[in-house]
C-alpha cells in the first residue's frame, strides 16, 4: 500500500497521475520472481542501505511528443521515495543512466 505522504507528493508534482496499465504477462512474471504480493508498478525495499523502507513507483503522467508536437504515447515516470528523518525525499529517475533529481520532501 502506498503511504499517504507519498501520494500527496505525487499529486502535487504530477497532478492526475495514475498507475499504468500492466499486461497480464508482465504481472505474471513479476509475481513469479517477486512473490504473490509483488506489483510491477510499485516496489519497496531499503534502496539506500539506511534500514528504512523506501519505494519506487512507475506512474503514467502527461504524454510524450515528437519535435513537431505529435503525441507519441503516454509519459511514463519512475519515481523513487527515500525515507529520511521521518520524511520522504522524492527523486525522479531520469532516462540518462538512471540518475535522479531531488524533487521534494514530505513529513
Secondary structure, 3 states (H helix, E strand, C coil): CCCHHHHHHHHHHCCCCECCCCCHHHHHHHHHHHCCCCECCEEEECCCCCCCCEEEEEEEEEEEECCCCCEEEEEEEEEEEEEECCEEEEEEECCCCCCEEEEEEEC
